Amino acid sequence: MIGVIYARYSSDNQREESIEGQLRECYAFAEREEISIFDTCALSAKTDNRPQFQKMIKDSAKQKFDVVIVSKLDRFARNRFDSAHYKNVLKKNNVRVISATENISEGSEGILLESVLEGMAEYYSAELAEKVGRGMTENALKCKFNGGAVPIGYVINDQQFFEVDAVKAPYVVQAFEAYANGKTIKEIVEMLNAKGLTTSRGAKITINIVTDMLKNRRYIGEYKFRDIVRKDGIPRIVPQALFDKVQTEREKNKRATARHKAENDYLLTTKLLCGKCGRYMTGESGTGRSGAVHRYYKCNGAKYRHACDKKTVKKEWIEDLVVRHTREMMMSDISLRRQAGHHIQLRGSK
């Protein structure tokens, strides 16, 4: 017989040694049963979309092996539905799934025992998830740390409660004060990096980190986990008045950015077509060496497919040209007479 060994672990609590142990059991079983190993598929993924697993299922249709060896049946799939589905696919290809450590016969009793073992494995998995969820909820009700990145300015003590980091917390306040006084996020990033501030994981400060910092309500003592919210659940770092001022400034800057974008809208979007290939031309911009911003329209064929050699067209030039020609057309004698005729007809119909 020819077989494939399949091993996987799906829990964050399991380690790489889990895979090694499964492989050792499967190889020992294959040696005892005189099964030649065609391939080994060892994975840590949790879903049935993993490429190696799908390749193994496809290879079964090519009659490359006779059995799939697993250390235990619960290692084959994440739930009974997936297990039944893929075992049925393998069965159609004359391939069986064999457990290296569970003695299961091939008759009717074996079918029942296999179903019981898989059901028990899924039950324990679901029960564990429920227990973890209950534990995290209990932690949240006590305002304890539930995992993830620790915000700059805090440390987690031995009882999993938040405490103020006396070294980093003042830098957080300085960042809020700087933004409230008109500093940009980029300037704040440069300031914090110059002071040597790092995240709880030792990484440099970035724009995204400062952006998240300035809206993080934990700094005013608010603890939140899913739908559990506790005001004053953790120590406050930033005064409420300063936090509120920063939020006001953030909203102002958002609106200012929106207005700036509106001023730079491209009037001919979805209206301007390339004269060479007929595709749409869309607006783009770039900054020159002098710092000046240049805006233009570019053919989508040249941009995405490299199927057109149409050169870019300056935004101001083409828009002014279209507006001028439109005005001339609207004010021409023919157009004015046509508009007057329509107006007379509308009044007469009333």
N, C-alpha and C positions, 0 to 999 in steps of 0.2 A: 504494500500500500504506500501511497505517496501523500504526504500531509503538509499543511501550513500551520505554523504556530501563531496564535493571535493572543497578545497580552495588552492590557491597558489598565490605567488607573484614572478615576474620575473625581476624586476628592482632593481638595486643597490640603487636607491633613495627611495624605499619603505622600510618600517620597519615591525617589527613583529606585530605591532598593525594592519597592513593591514590584516593579517591572522585572527586576533581576530575579526575584524569588519565583515569579510566575514562569519565567523562561526556564529556570532550572527544573521546576516540576514538570513542565511540558517536554523538555528534552529527555528527562529520565523516563517519562511515560513512553515516549516514542522509541527509545532504545529497548525498553522491555517488550513492547509490542511489535518490534521490528518494522517500524514505519520510517520510511525515508523522508527527510524534511526537504521540501521544495523551496520554501521561503519562510521568513519570519516577519511578522507585522507587529511592532511594539509601539504603542501610542499612549499619549496622555490626554487626548482630546475628549470632550464630553458629549459630542454629538455624532450622529451617524453620517454627517456630511464630510468626515475626514477622508482625504484623497486616498490614503493607503488602504483604508477599509473598503472603499468603493472599488478600488482596483482589484482587491482580493475577490469581491463578489463577482466582478466582471470576468476575472480569470477562471472562475469556477465553470463558466459556460464553455470554456475552451478545453475542458477535460484535462487541466494541468495537474490536478490533485484530487484525492478521494475524500479526505477528511480535513476538518479544521479543528485543531487541538487548542483547548483553553484550560487554564488551571482550575477554574470553577465556572459553572454556567453563567453566573451573574457578571462575569467579565466579558461576555460576548456582546451584550447590548445594555443600554441604559434603562430600558423598561420592557415589560412583557409584549407590548405592541410591536416594538422594533425587533425584539427577539423572534416573535412568531413570523413577522414579515420576511426577515432575511433568512431564517431557517427554511421557510417555504421556498424562497428563491433557490437556495442551495440544494434543497431536496429535489427540485425539478431538474437540477444539473447533476443529480446523483452524487451529491456531496453531503456528508453528515458532520454535525458538530459533536465533538467528544470531549468530556471532562476528564482531565488527568488525575483528579483527586476524588471524584465522586463516582461510585460504582453504580451506574444506571444501565439496566438491561434495555434491549431494543423492543421488547414487547409492550403490551398494554399497560403493565405495571410501571414500566419505565417512563411511559408518556405521563402517567399520573404523578410519579415522583418528580420528574423534571418540572412539571407545572407548579408543584408545591414549592420546590426549591427556588424557582424564579419568583414566585409570588411572595415568599418570605423575604427574599433579598430586596424586592421593591418596597415591601412594607417597612423594613428596617431603614431603608434609605429615606422614605417619606417621613418616618417617625423622627429620624435624626434631624431632618430639615425643620420639622415643627419645633423640636426642642431648641435648636439654635435660634429660631425666630422668637420663641418665648424668652430665651435668655437675653437676646438683644433688646427686646421690649422692656424687660425688667431693668436692664442697664439704662435704657433711655429714661424710664420713669425716675431713676435716681440721678439722671444727668451725668452718666458715666460715658467714657470714650468707647465708641463702638467700631473702631477701625477706620482706616483711610489715612489721608495725609493730615498731620497735625498743623493747624494754622501757625504761621510765624508769630512769635510772641507768647506761645503757650508751650507747656510741657505736660506730660501725663505722669502722675505719681504712681506709686505701687498699688494703690487702690483703684486705679483707672479713672481718677478724677482729673479735671483740668486745673492747672496751676499757672500763674503768670510767670513767664520767663523774664527774670529781672534784667537780663542782658539785652534781649532782643525786643522786648515790649516797647521801650522808649523809641526805637526806630519806627515802629508801627505808628505811634502817635505823630512822629515827625513827618511821616508820609502823608497822613491825613491833613496835618497843618499845612504842608507844602501845597497840596492840591487845593485846599480851601483858599489859599493865598494866590492862586493863579498859576502855579507850576503845572506843566504838562506831565502826563504819565511817563513819557520818555525821559524827561528831566529827573523825575523821581526815581526811575530805574537806575539812571546813571549815578544819582546821589547815593542810593542804598548800596550799589555795587562798590562804589568808591569807599564806603565805610566798612566794606568786608562782610556785609550781611548775607546770609545764605538761608535756604529753606531748612525745614526739619530734616530733610534728607541730604543736605549738603550741596544742593544745586544753586547756581547763580540766579539772581533775581531777573525776571523777564517782564515784558509788558503785560502778558496774560496774568502773571502772578500778582502784579500791582493792581490790575483791573479787578481781579477777584477780591483782593484785599479790601479795596475801597468800598465794596458793597457787602462784605461779610458781616452779618449781624451778630456773629459770635463776639465781635469786638465790643459790643454794647451789652454783653452778658446773656444774649439769647441762645438757648440750646434748642436744636431742632433735629429730630430723627423721624423720618416719614411723617405721620400726622401728629406726632407728639411735639409740642412746642412749650418751652418753659422759659419765661422771662426771668432774668437774674438767676438762671440755672448754672452759669459758670462765671468766674471772675471777670469783671469789666476792665477793658484796657483803654478804650476811647470814650471820652465824655459824650453824652447824648447830644448836646448842642453842636459839638464839632462834627459828629457823625451826620446829623441832619443837614448841616451846612454843606458838607461834601456831597450828599445826595442831591441837594438843590443845584449845586454846581454841575454835577454830572448830567442832570436833566437839561440844564441850559446848554451845555456843550453838545448834547445829542441834537437838540433843536438847531443849534448853530451849524452843525455838520450837515443836517438835512437841508437847511436853507442854502448852504454852499453848494451842495450837490444839485439842487434845483436850478441854481444859476448856471450850472455847467451842463444842463440837459442838452442832449443832441436832438435838435428839432426834426431831423430827417430820419430818425430811427423807424424802421419798417416801411419807409417811403422811398428810400434811395436805393436804386439797383445798379449793379455794375454794368457798364456799357460793353464789356467784353464777354462776360459769361452769363449775365443775367441774374446772378445771386445777389442777396441782400448785402449792403455795405453797412457796417456797424461802427459806432463811435469808439475811439480809443484815445489814450493820452500817454505822454511820456515826459520825463524831465531831462532837459539838456545839461551839459556840463556847467553852464552858467547858473543853473537852478531854475531857469524859466520852464514853465509847463507848456507843452505843445499838444494841441488837440486836433484830431483828424478822423476821417472815415477810412475804413479798410475793408476790402472785399473779403467776404467769408470764405470764398474759394481759395484765395491766397493765404488766408489766416489759418484755416484748419486742414485743408486738403492739398495745398500747394498745387492746385489745379488751374490757377489763373495768375498771370503776371501783371495784373492791374496794379499800378502804383497807388499809394495813399493820396488822399485829397484833403487839403486843409479845411478844417471845420468852418472857420469864419468865412473863407472864400466861397465855398459851395453854398452855405446857408444864405449869405448875402445875395448871391447870384439867384437862388431860387426865390427868395423874398422879392427881389427887384422884378423878376420876370412875372411873378404872380401879381404884383401890384400893377404892372403895365397891362397885363391881360384883363384884370378886373376893371381898370379905368379906360380901356379902349372903347371907341364909339360903338362897335358891334356888341360888346359886352354890356355897355350901359343901356343900349336900346333893348337888348334881350331882357335885362332886369326890369326895365320900365314896363315892357309888355307883360311880363309875369305879374307885376304889381297891379296893373290895370285889370287883368283877368281876375285876380283874387278879389279886388274891390267889387267888380261886376257880379261875381258869384254870390256876394253877400247881399 
